[in-house]
């Protein structure tokens, strides 16, 4: 991919892949470092979740960093909504569930849950929202990340609305809108 | 199965199956009605969850009605524990998650969660435990059951420790222990 002009990026089990230009920390993707660049990105769970979602009418990428942009897009949408939580090593992690819960909370007057999973996520979000970092400090995923010294990444990723953009899947490419 | 001396029982989508002796209400299975009888039972989710769990070393059946018996058994066990939530029409429901959370809470000093799902269930149980009926009154499953007029069943099933027994799978048969 490097030959084709891509920045190569990604992680396996939370650590940068040998030979790749960049790892998984958001701080490696700021400002001029990546402006107008194409990035080839692979992660343990995220890119697989996107791959498995390709049957959907639209695939958008959300996190707390763009939660309002995601909410606005979904409020305008008339399709069914499935929040796919990427997880950690193929398993459930609470950060994802909290974000799903934030979406349910934001859309609560506009949706009819299809099962109790959205309600569970909503309860957890409301329980955690006043101090998500503290709430998550007891979760297994964050404990693992602490071992990898990237607590700073997590704290940043839990900060709402740092970006107004919405990545949308177009073919094999995520395009910011 | 009737020819073989079994009571035939079960539900599909929450309602008794035509031609069967009994449905899914616990009140149909009390005292002399079923004492020393063999019951052939099928449900929308529960019996499938048991079928899919057959690879396990031991399969035991738990609910709030025997939560202490389940906890005691698991405390003595040295195996990994997987709580399989049967669900509702193949989907997540909160009652199951609350029960899973109660098990995590009871075993909290004895287990190392394998992902964040047990922690999420534990948080939800602790949020709900003082009034589970009220907590669940907003869940989609209970709303559906309300339509079927079996709120009484739910309330009973949320009552801890009505029974000291533990059903254990032995071949194709659940045997009370």
Interface residues (C-beta under 8 A of the other chain):
Chain A: X87 X88 X91 X92 X93 X94 X97 X113 X114 X115 X116 X117 X119 X120 X123 X124 X127 X138 X139 X140 X141
Chain B: X87 X88 X91 X92 X93 X94 X97 X113 X114 X115 X116 X117 X119 X120 X123 X124 X127 X138 X139 X140 X141
